[in-house]
């Protein structure tokens, strides 16, 4: 299995690209050795650069949870 960790093709591999590449290797191993358990997904532990006025990952999670609670009128999740 040939992996290209430079997913944005800029000639360098940053921390999140390496993280994603390692996940791909792990998921390939899982697919071969324990397919019933499926793959895993983990967010890159490095926060993206802040852009003034833009949301970050924590904001997206918070807003998603707030909207979910608002629209879940029968409270069944």
N, C-alpha and C positions, 0 to 999 in steps of 0.2 A: 504494500500500500504506500503510494507516494503522497506525502503531504506537502502542501505549500503553505507555510505559516504566514507569509507576507500577504495577508488577505487584501490589502488595499494597493498592493503592487508599487509601493514607494521606495523599494530597495532596502528597507530596514524592517526589523521586527520589534514592535513595542511590547510592553508588558501584557496588554490585553490580547494581542495577537498570539503571544506565547501561551497564555492561559487557554485561549480557544483551541490552539493546536494540541495541547496536552489533553484537553477534554475530548477531542476527536480521537486521539490514540486510546484513551480509556474506553470510550464508547465503542470503538472497533473491537477492543478486547472483550468487552461485555457482550457484544453481539455474537461473538464466536464462542465464548465460554459460559455464558449464563443468559441466553436470550430472553428467558421468561421474565427477567428483572428489568429489561429495557435499559435505555441510556439515561444519563444524568445531564442536567443543565445547571450550571452555576454562573451567576453574574461575575463579570470581571471585578475583582476586589479594589481596583483603582478607580477612583471617581474621575469622571471626565472633567476637562477644564471648564470652569464656570464662565458662563456668558451672561453679562448683566441683563436681567429681566427674563432669562430663559429658565425653564424648569430643569431640575436635576432628577436623578432616579428616585430619590426619596420623595420629592414632590409628586412625581407620577404615581408612586405607590399610594401616597396619602390621598390624592385626588381620586384615584380608582376606588379606594375603600370608601371614601365619602359618597361618591356617586352610586356605588353598589348599595350602600345602606339606604340612600335616598330612594332608589328605584325598586328596592326589594320590599314592596308594600305588604306582602304576606309573610315576611320574615322567615322564609324557608331557605335562605341562602342561595 
